């Protein structure tokens, strides 16, 4: 399964493409950051990000697109820019008939590191390890996009075949960490 992951942003939009086998082995296809200057008119920034995403979709032909789900922040302009870029990406994927997945930051962290509250350095280190890279791609937006793509492939594609208890190893590690922190998980349902 080939997944194009997007860490949406107006100034820096991370885009990572991975191929993931049914046995969960992931390989880097390409990673980039689409940049736009803050003094460029909003519609031109969105056009530039959209053109970059569309070029990658057409050239690399992913099976699915995955984005970080927009979440609440104190900074309204950051949330608005992220939401607008997400809309552009969703539109580009829909035009091509591609399946789209939205994943929260904690969901991505749990899938990649086994812990939903992992910090950026832990996520970056695990992305490098999963992809067999000497170091994590920089800037962090690039590594985050790859983490989003890997998360999606592991959860949604042929690579998400449930194991004995119906959870991936990362989900089991996440549950164990929550139990250790004495957080209740009784009514929580994890997707296989």
Secondary structure, DSSP 8 states (H G I E B T S, - for coil): -EEEEEE--SSEEEEEEEEE-TT--EEEEEEEEEE--TTS-HHHHHHHHHHHHHHHHHHH--SEEEEE-----S-HHHHHHHHHHHHHHHHHHHHTT-EEEEE-HHHHHHHHHS-TT--HHHHHHHHHHHHT-SS--SSHHHHHHHHHHHHHHHHHSGGG---TTSS-HHHHHHHHHHHHTT---TT-----
